[in-house]
Amino acid sequence: MINKLALCILALSISMVARAELMIEITQGMDNPTPIAIVPFSGTKGLREDIPQIVSDDLLRSGFFRPVPPEDMLSLPQREQDIFYRDWRVLGTEFLVIGGIQRGRSAANPDQFVLEYALYDVLGQRKIFRKVLTGREKDLRDMAHAISDEVYEAITGIRGAFSTKILYVEDMNKPGTSRYRLVVADADGARPKVLFTSNEPLLSPTWSSDMKQVAYVSFETSRPAIFRQNLVTGVREQLTDFRGLNGAPAWSPDNSKLALVLSKDGDPEIYTLEIATRKLTRITRHFAIDTEPNWTTDGKGLIFTSNRGGNPQIYQIGLESGRIERLTFEGDYNARPRVSPDGKSLVMVHRYKGVFHIAWQDIVSGDMRILTETWLDESPSIAPNGAMLMYATQYKGKGVLAAVSMDAGVKFRLPSKQGDVREPAWSPFISE
């Protein structure tokens, strides 16, 4: 059922609907995107969501596809027998999606929508799949993203991430009001909901792997403290209250622990905190600054930033062995590491010729490539399918979010209609 896709988010009891959405501005696409036609679905008149348009926008944003505008279509088939492949070959279309939606097909569920859709290979003149989704009117956007995920995976072989969510911090720049907002939204910036507001700064939001909780840093107690918030009940809990720095929380893969940075014993060091028992374990011991931990995919180690070599570089430590290995050597500044979902690479903030960019590096070979070309890029967060990453940057004097594919071939921005946005965190896949 589609309503499970948004279970953790829709169940928020304290959320407030944000007034503004992030906008999508595609700035660069692939050189030869695949032409695909999303034919207007039957039965969509009067619905609050334009499902075919959402699917087209999702696929366009991926960079892999070039959707055919409806006004250029030579026919609008609703059933397989209505498809004339020659019409689509004339347009150079390689794939075709048709579908329709009906409401109240079941007397027991009069408000239920049944959406049937199918993907066709135009050149091969064959049906790739046909599927059925059900849900209520509030689920229509989730249903559209689910279609995008299925189409994307069927054609590219990569799991789609259009149904995922993003967390970010928005600075409203309005003194005298609740200036800072922690917001959750769809991966395309739609349907923003405010999780928490504060007059004091909010930093470092991070998802638990089951998407039932988030953790972040708040200055509401006059000094930085780490909080966790349950996304189902809305209940918030302060986890740390040590003197000095309390920052950079990161959930372990099994959600039993948080890695974090504390300076309670002097200089900033990395610790782990067991959520159930509150047991605190110190991981690093060095006079330098150790910060910004991120878990390895197997949960057996941490990757972090340290200036123990003189400049900020990225290191890895095994939690059982305590063995520390330096991972970055190119450039005089590498920080804020994030490990890819397959555990084979990482992304980071990399300084090149005095400018901060986002860079990718293979962990084994050390090969590095710069992914972004904008100014003051920071806070990278990788999509759960490993295909793209989101980061914070500056554009026209404002803080905006931006995204780039791992091969740097696709780029788009997500500026807010109001306020500055920063500190993005891409969610894991939503459990079925």
C-alpha positions as CSV (number, residue, x, y, z in Angstrom):
1,M,0.0,0.0,0.0
2,I,1.3,3.4,-0.9
3,N,0.3,5.0,2.4
4,K,3.1,3.1,4.0
5,L,5.6,5.1,1.9
6,A,4.9,8.1,4.1
7,L,4.1,6.5,7.4
8,C,6.7,8.1,9.5
9,I,6.1,11.6,8.0
10,L,2.4,11.7,7.8
11,A,2.0,10.5,11.4
12,L,3.6,13.6,12.8
13,S,1.3,15.0,15.3
14,I,3.0,18.3,16.0
15,S,4.2,19.2,12.5
16,M,3.2,22.5,10.9
17,V,2.8,22.9,7.2
18,A,5.6,25.2,5.9
19,R,4.4,28.1,3.8
20,A,7.1,27.8,1.1
21,E,8.4,25.0,-0.9
22,L,11.9,24.6,-2.4
23,M,11.9,25.3,-6.1
24,I,13.7,23.1,-8.7
25,E,16.1,24.8,-11.0
26,I,17.9,22.4,-13.3
27,T,21.2,23.9,-14.3
28,Q,22.9,21.0,-16.1
29,G,21.8,17.7,-17.6
30,M,23.3,14.7,-19.3
31,D,24.5,15.1,-22.9
32,N,22.2,12.4,-24.3
33,P,19.2,11.8,-22.0
34,T,16.8,9.0,-23.0
35,P,13.6,10.3,-24.6
36,I,10.5,9.1,-22.7
37,A,6.8,9.9,-22.9
38,I,4.6,10.1,-19.9
39,V,1.1,10.2,-21.5
40,P,-1.5,12.1,-19.6
41,F,-3.4,9.5,-17.5
42,S,-7.2,9.0,-17.7
43,G,-9.3,9.8,-14.7
44,T,-7.1,12.6,-13.4
45,K,-9.4,15.6,-14.0
46,G,-10.1,17.5,-10.8
47,L,-7.4,15.7,-8.8
48,R,-5.2,17.8,-6.5
49,E,-2.0,16.3,-8.0
50,D,-1.0,16.0,-11.6
51,I,0.5,12.5,-11.5
52,P,2.0,12.4,-15.0
53,Q,3.6,15.8,-14.5
54,I,5.2,14.8,-11.2
55,V,6.6,11.6,-12.9
56,S,8.0,13.7,-15.8
57,D,9.5,16.2,-13.4
58,D,11.1,13.4,-11.3
59,L,12.6,11.7,-14.4
60,L,13.8,15.0,-15.8
61,R,15.5,15.9,-12.6
62,S,17.4,12.6,-12.6
63,G,19.2,13.8,-15.8
64,F,18.9,10.4,-17.4
65,F,15.6,11.2,-19.2
66,R,14.1,13.8,-21.5
67,P,10.3,13.7,-21.2
68,V,8.3,14.5,-24.3
69,P,6.0,17.5,-23.7
70,P,2.3,16.5,-24.0
71,E,1.7,19.1,-26.7
72,D,4.3,17.3,-28.9
73,M,2.6,13.9,-28.6
74,L,0.9,12.6,-31.8
75,S,-1.5,10.4,-29.8
76,L,-2.6,9.9,-26.2
77,P,-3.2,6.2,-25.7
78,Q,-4.9,5.0,-22.5
79,R,-4.8,1.3,-23.3
80,E,-2.2,-1.0,-24.7
81,Q,-4.3,-1.6,-27.8
82,D,-4.3,2.1,-28.5
83,I,-0.5,2.4,-28.8
84,F,0.8,3.0,-32.3
85,Y,4.6,2.6,-31.9
86,R,5.3,4.4,-35.2
87,D,3.9,7.6,-33.7
88,W,6.5,7.4,-30.9
89,R,9.3,6.4,-33.1
90,V,8.7,9.5,-35.2
91,L,9.3,11.5,-32.1
92,G,12.4,9.6,-31.3
93,T,10.8,8.3,-28.1
94,E,12.4,5.2,-26.6
95,F,10.0,4.5,-23.7
96,L,6.4,5.1,-23.1
97,V,4.3,5.2,-19.9
98,I,0.5,5.1,-20.0
99,G,-2.0,4.8,-17.2
100,G,-5.3,5.7,-15.6
101,I,-6.8,6.2,-12.2
102,Q,-10.3,5.3,-10.9
103,R,-11.9,6.2,-7.6
104,G,-14.4,4.1,-5.6
105,R,-14.1,0.8,-7.5
106,S,-14.8,-1.0,-4.2
107,A,-18.0,-0.3,-2.3
108,A,-16.1,-1.1,0.9
109,N,-13.5,1.6,0.1
110,P,-15.4,4.4,-1.8
111,D,-12.5,6.9,-1.2
112,Q,-9.8,4.6,-2.5
113,F,-8.0,5.3,-5.7
114,V,-6.8,2.5,-8.0
115,L,-4.0,3.6,-10.3
116,E,-2.9,1.3,-13.1
117,Y,0.1,2.1,-15.2
118,A,2.5,0.4,-17.6
119,L,5.9,1.0,-19.1
120,Y,6.6,0.1,-22.8
121,D,9.8,-0.3,-24.9
122,V,9.0,1.6,-28.1
123,L,11.9,0.3,-30.1
124,G,11.3,-3.3,-29.0
125,Q,7.5,-2.8,-29.3
126,R,6.9,-4.6,-26.0
127,K,5.5,-4.1,-22.5
128,I,8.1,-4.0,-19.8
129,F,5.7,-4.1,-16.9
130,R,2.2,-3.3,-15.7
131,K,1.5,-2.4,-12.1
132,V,-1.4,-1.3,-9.9
133,L,-1.2,1.1,-6.9
134,T,-3.9,1.9,-4.4
135,G,-4.3,4.8,-2.0
136,R,-6.4,7.7,-0.9
137,E,-6.3,11.2,-2.3
138,K,-3.6,12.3,0.2
139,D,-1.4,9.5,-1.2
140,L,-1.5,10.7,-4.9
141,R,1.9,12.4,-4.8
142,D,3.4,9.3,-3.1
143,M,1.9,7.2,-5.9
144,A,3.5,9.4,-8.5
145,H,6.9,9.1,-6.9
146,A,6.4,5.4,-6.7
147,I,5.8,5.3,-10.5
148,S,9.0,7.3,-11.0
149,D,11.0,4.9,-8.9
150,E,9.7,1.8,-10.8
151,V,10.3,3.4,-14.2
152,Y,13.7,4.6,-13.3
153,E,14.9,1.3,-11.9
154,A,13.4,-0.7,-14.8
155,I,15.4,1.3,-17.4
156,T,18.6,2.2,-15.5
157,G,18.9,-0.8,-13.2
158,I,19.4,1.6,-10.3
159,R,16.8,1.8,-7.5
160,G,14.9,5.1,-7.7
161,A,15.0,7.5,-4.8
162,F,12.1,9.8,-5.7
163,S,10.0,8.6,-2.8
164,T,12.6,9.6,-0.3
165,K,12.7,12.7,2.0
166,I,15.1,15.5,2.9
167,L,15.7,17.3,6.1
168,Y,17.1,20.8,6.1
169,V,17.5,23.9,8.3
170,E,15.8,27.1,7.1
171,D,16.9,30.5,8.5
172,M,14.0,32.9,8.0
173,N,16.2,36.0,8.7
174,K,13.4,37.6,10.7
175,P,14.6,38.9,14.1
176,G,11.9,38.7,16.8
177,T,10.3,35.5,15.4
178,S,11.1,31.8,15.5
179,R,14.0,32.3,13.1
180,Y,15.3,28.8,12.6
181,R,13.1,25.9,11.3
182,L,13.9,22.2,10.9
183,V,12.0,21.1,7.9
184,V,11.2,17.8,6.3
185,A,10.1,17.6,2.7
186,D,9.9,15.3,-0.3
187,A,13.2,14.8,-2.2
188,D,11.9,17.3,-4.8
189,G,11.2,19.9,-2.1
190,A,7.5,19.5,-2.2
191,R,5.2,19.2,0.9
192,P,7.5,20.8,3.5
193,K,6.6,20.2,7.1
194,V,8.2,22.0,10.0
195,L,9.4,19.6,12.7
196,F,10.8,22.2,15.1
197,T,11.2,26.0,15.4
198,S,13.7,27.9,17.5
199,N,15.0,31.4,18.0
200,E,18.5,29.8,18.4
201,P,20.5,28.0,15.7
202,L,19.8,24.5,14.6
203,L,22.6,22.3,13.1
204,S,23.5,18.9,11.8
205,P,20.2,17.1,11.3
206,T,20.5,13.4,10.7
207,W,18.1,10.5,10.0
208,S,17.9,7.2,11.8
209,S,18.0,4.3,9.2
210,D,14.3,3.4,9.9
211,M,13.2,7.0,9.5
212,K,11.4,7.0,12.8
213,Q,13.8,9.5,14.5
214,V,16.0,12.4,13.7
215,A,18.8,13.9,15.8
216,Y,20.2,17.4,15.6
217,V,22.0,20.1,17.5
218,S,20.1,23.0,19.1
219,F,21.4,26.0,20.9
220,E,18.1,26.6,22.8
221,T,19.7,25.8,26.2
222,S,22.3,28.6,25.6
223,R,24.9,26.1,24.5
224,P,25.0,23.4,21.9
225,A,23.1,20.3,22.9
226,I,22.1,17.2,20.9
227,F,18.4,16.3,20.7
228,R,16.5,13.4,19.2
229,Q,13.0,13.7,18.0
230,N,10.5,10.9,17.3
231,L,8.8,11.5,14.0
232,V,5.7,9.4,14.9
233,T,4.9,11.0,18.2
234,G,6.8,14.3,17.9
235,V,8.4,13.8,21.3
236,R,11.8,15.5,21.7
237,E,14.5,14.4,24.1
238,Q,17.8,16.1,25.0
239,L,20.6,13.5,24.9
240,T,23.6,15.6,25.9
241,D,24.3,18.4,28.3
242,F,28.0,18.5,28.7
243,R,30.1,21.6,29.0
244,G,31.7,22.8,25.8
245,L,31.0,21.3,22.4
246,N,28.1,18.8,21.8
247,G,27.8,18.3,18.1
248,A,27.8,16.3,14.9
249,P,25.4,13.4,15.7
250,A,25.4,10.4,13.4
251,W,23.1,7.4,13.8
252,S,24.7,3.9,13.7
253,P,23.3,1.6,10.9
254,D,21.2,-0.3,13.5
255,N,20.0,2.9,15.3
256,S,21.3,1.7,18.6
257,K,24.0,4.4,19.0
258,L,24.9,7.9,18.0
259,A,28.4,8.9,17.1
260,L,29.0,12.5,18.3
261,V,31.7,15.1,19.2
262,L,32.2,16.3,22.7
263,S,34.8,18.6,24.2
264,K,33.9,17.9,27.8
265,D,37.4,16.6,28.5
266,G,39.3,19.3,26.8
267,D,39.7,19.2,23.0
268,P,37.0,17.9,20.7
269,E,36.9,14.1,20.6
270,I,34.6,11.5,19.0
271,Y,32.4,9.4,21.3
272,T,29.6,6.9,20.8
273,L,26.4,7.0,22.9
274,E,24.2,4.0,23.4
275,I,20.6,5.2,23.1
276,A,19.1,2.6,25.5
277,T,21.6,2.7,28.3
278,R,23.2,6.2,27.8
279,K,26.6,4.6,27.9
280,L,29.2,6.9,26.6
281,T,32.4,5.5,25.0
282,R,35.3,7.7,24.0
283,I,36.6,6.6,20.5
284,T,39.5,9.0,19.8
285,R,42.3,10.3,22.0
286,H,44.4,13.0,20.5
287,F,45.4,16.6,21.2
288,A,44.1,17.6,17.8
289,I,40.5,18.3,16.8
290,D,38.6,15.2,15.9
291,T,35.1,15.9,14.5
292,E,32.3,15.1,12.0
293,P,32.0,11.4,12.4
294,N,30.2,9.2,9.9
295,W,29.6,5.4,10.3
296,T,31.0,2.9,7.8
297,T,28.2,0.9,6.2
298,D,28.9,-2.2,8.3
299,G,28.8,-0.2,11.5
300,K,32.3,-1.4,12.5
301,G,34.1,1.8,12.0
302,L,33.9,5.6,11.8
303,I,35.2,8.0,9.2
304,F,35.9,11.5,10.6
305,T,37.7,14.8,10.1
306,S,40.9,15.6,12.1
307,N,43.7,18.1,11.9
308,R,46.1,15.8,13.6
309,G,48.3,15.9,10.5
310,G,48.4,19.7,10.5
311,N,45.4,20.4,8.2
312,P,41.9,19.0,8.2
313,Q,41.9,15.6,6.6
314,I,39.7,12.5,6.7
315,Y,40.6,9.4,8.7
316,Q,39.0,6.1,9.5
317,I,39.0,4.2,12.8
318,G,38.0,0.6,13.5
319,L,35.9,0.5,16.7
320,E,37.3,-2.8,17.8
321,S,40.9,-2.5,16.9
322,G,41.2,1.3,17.4
323,R,43.4,1.4,14.3
324,I,43.4,4.7,12.6
325,E,44.1,5.2,8.9
326,R,44.3,8.4,6.9
327,L,42.2,8.4,3.8
328,T,42.8,11.8,2.1
329,F,46.0,13.2,0.9
330,E,45.1,15.4,-2.0
331,G,44.8,19.1,-1.1
332,D,45.2,20.9,2.2
333,Y,41.6,20.7,3.4
334,N,39.2,17.8,3.3
335,A,36.3,17.6,5.8
336,R,32.7,16.6,6.5
337,P,33.0,13.0,5.1
338,R,29.9,11.0,4.1
339,V,30.2,7.3,3.1
340,S,28.4,6.1,0.0
341,P,25.7,3.5,0.5
342,D,27.9,0.7,-1.0
343,G,30.8,1.7,1.3
344,K,33.2,2.0,-1.6
345,S,33.6,5.8,-1.8
346,L,33.0,9.0,0.1
347,V,32.2,12.6,-0.5
348,M,33.6,15.5,1.3
349,V,34.2,19.2,1.4
350,H,37.4,19.8,-0.5
351,R,39.3,23.1,-0.8
352,Y,40.8,23.6,-4.3
353,K,42.6,26.8,-5.2
354,G,41.1,28.5,-2.1
355,V,37.5,27.6,-2.9
356,F,35.4,25.0,-1.1
357,H,33.9,22.4,-3.4
358,I,32.3,19.0,-3.0
359,A,34.5,16.1,-4.1
360,W,34.2,12.3,-4.5
361,Q,36.9,9.8,-3.6
362,D,37.3,6.1,-4.1
363,I,38.3,4.8,-0.6
364,V,40.6,2.0,-1.8
365,S,42.4,3.7,-4.7
366,G,42.3,7.3,-3.4
367,D,41.1,8.6,-6.8
368,M,39.4,11.9,-6.4
369,R,37.2,14.1,-8.6
370,I,35.6,17.5,-7.9
371,L,31.8,17.4,-8.4
372,T,30.8,21.0,-7.9
373,E,32.1,24.4,-9.2
374,T,30.1,26.8,-7.0
375,W,31.4,28.9,-4.1
376,L,31.4,27.8,-0.5
377,D,29.9,24.4,-1.0
378,E,29.3,22.4,2.2
379,S,27.3,19.7,4.1
380,P,27.1,17.0,1.5
381,S,24.5,14.2,1.9
382,I,24.2,11.2,-0.4
383,A,21.0,9.8,-1.8
384,P,20.3,6.2,-0.6
385,N,20.8,4.8,-4.1
386,G,24.2,6.5,-4.4
387,A,23.3,8.2,-7.6
388,M,23.2,11.8,-6.4
389,L,24.2,14.0,-3.5
390,M,22.7,17.2,-2.0
391,Y,24.7,20.0,-0.5
392,A,24.4,23.6,0.7
393,T,25.9,26.5,-1.2
394,Q,25.5,30.2,-2.0
395,Y,23.5,31.5,-5.0
396,K,22.8,35.2,-5.5
397,G,23.7,36.0,-2.0
398,K,21.4,33.4,-0.4
399,G,21.9,30.0,1.1
400,V,20.4,27.4,-1.1
401,L,20.4,23.6,-1.5
402,A,21.9,22.0,-4.7
403,A,22.3,18.5,-6.0
404,V,24.8,16.9,-8.3
405,S,25.1,13.4,-9.7
406,M,28.1,11.3,-8.7
407,D,29.6,11.7,-12.2
408,A,28.9,15.5,-12.1
409,G,26.8,15.2,-15.2
410,V,23.6,16.4,-13.6
411,K,23.1,19.4,-11.5
412,F,20.1,21.3,-10.0
413,R,19.3,23.9,-7.3
414,L,16.6,24.0,-4.7
415,P,16.4,27.6,-3.5
416,S,13.7,28.5,-1.0
417,K,11.1,31.2,-1.8
418,Q,11.9,32.7,1.6
419,G,14.9,32.4,3.9
420,D,18.2,30.7,3.6
421,V,18.4,26.9,3.6
422,R,21.3,24.8,4.7
423,E,22.4,21.5,6.4
424,P,20.6,19.0,4.1
425,A,20.2,15.4,5.1
426,W,18.9,12.9,2.5
427,S,16.7,10.2,4.0
428,P,17.3,6.4,3.7
429,F,14.8,4.5,1.6
430,I,11.4,4.4,3.1
431,S,10.5,1.0,4.3
432,E,7.6,-0.7,2.6
